[in-house]
Amino acid sequence: MAVYTESKTYQTKAHMGMIDITADFRAAVADACRECGMTSGIVTGFTTGGVAGLTTLEYEPGVVTHDLKAAMDVFSPYQDETGRVIHYKHHDTWHDDNGSSHIKAALLSPFITVPFVDGELTLGPWQNLTLVECDTRDRVRDVVYQVMGE
């Protein structure tokens, strides 16, 4: 079994900013197929850092600009009704304001694995691979793509 690894850096936007990285998953698979002779296997994307995640979703404006953030804020709100930052015990340790970000990231996942067959990802027609920034400020994030197959 061959293994191929590459990474890419992204500029993310705070508070559930999302980037469609489906094309980068496809590029990693294409690179692995070309360089290692793979045709089928799996590709895993892994985002480094504790407050970002990867998921699949239909990358359309309602979900990207509102719906997912609103749903995550139900479980882990950043501010109360008056606009004050909600206190999390995490803030006591690090003296920051991103306790809610850690909860959101934990509800997502830092990685996602997708099979590929004949050099093509096995995604559904409305399924996009998405990097989600959960932190309270813009960040620079790396995603490591590792392709394994034969």
Salt bridges, closest charged atoms under 4 A:
ASP24 OD1 - LYS8 NZ 3.21
ASP31 OD1 - ARG34 NH2 2.85
ASP67 OD1 - HIS66 ND1 2.96
ASP73 OD2 - LYS69 NZ 2.67
ASP73 OD1 - LYS104 NZ 3.00
ASP92 OD1 - HIS87 NE2 3.08
ASP96 OD2 - HIS90 NE2 3.30
GLU133 OE1 - ARG141 NE 2.76
ASP135 OD2 - ARG139 NE 2.62
ASP138 OD2 - LYS13 NZ 3.70
